[in-house]
């Protein structure tokens, strides 16, 4: 099986590293817009081969992984679509699934399939401030969850192949609706980065920054570090615009919450302020403990039993439809 990885940052390179133990069955072809990054991926064994052009990367691929900034996806999909072989499955890791599904529908020839993925990383790396290929790890997704969603026309065989990929990453599968995952990603992925950008905008270069920058501490650093997980302002802007309805709703809710905090402070309402802050502290502690353990109830997640490599490849070779198994 040939897997093409377009984009060798933290996500793409980590997937390549996780697949390294399966070289006897999988050939990993990688490409990145920066040749230095592609060479580094080859050096650390995240890919077996480096492609110089996108069309050569994907033309023999059974599975094409797009681990790209959101503002590069539409053009990339249109560019590679004519070169995809019959039966190829394209997956992506962007936080704007409905928009990507629309581009796939417009561009993919008949007989090529799209499956949307969004991985939650291993809790051991949640506070790692690094980004890019320097933050790639073979176990980045181990004990995490990968959300999978598909358009209605996607074949069961394509879904099964994407599911098998998740199994090789040692992650749990969460099958979900695209609109649902867009809402979730808007809340937990895009909004925190917009909050970080807002804080930076109201501090860096503003009156008093010359002195206050010298006293910035961990609270400031942790909050603005959310931007380290994005591939630049163009990608963040594209993600927000592609999730416009969700983001505007969330920003309204955030503004309302900040206004309540502002009123408590302005009115010196210590009791109300303490109640709000205590709820936040308790919520943080509860979430952090649950996220570290990661043993979510399978019934709660709707986790499905993942088919074996043998089942997946048998169905690919014989052209049968994969049967999903539910664990109740």
Beta strands, then each sheet from edge to edge (+ up, - down):
strand 1: 2-6
strand 2: 27-31
strand 3: 49-50
strand 4: 63-66
strand 5: 89-92
strand 6: 113-119
strand 7: 145-150
strand 8: 172-175
strand 9: 304-305
strand 10: 325-326
sheet 1: 3+ 2+ 1+ 4+ 5+ 6+ 7- 8-
sheet 2: 9+ 10-
end
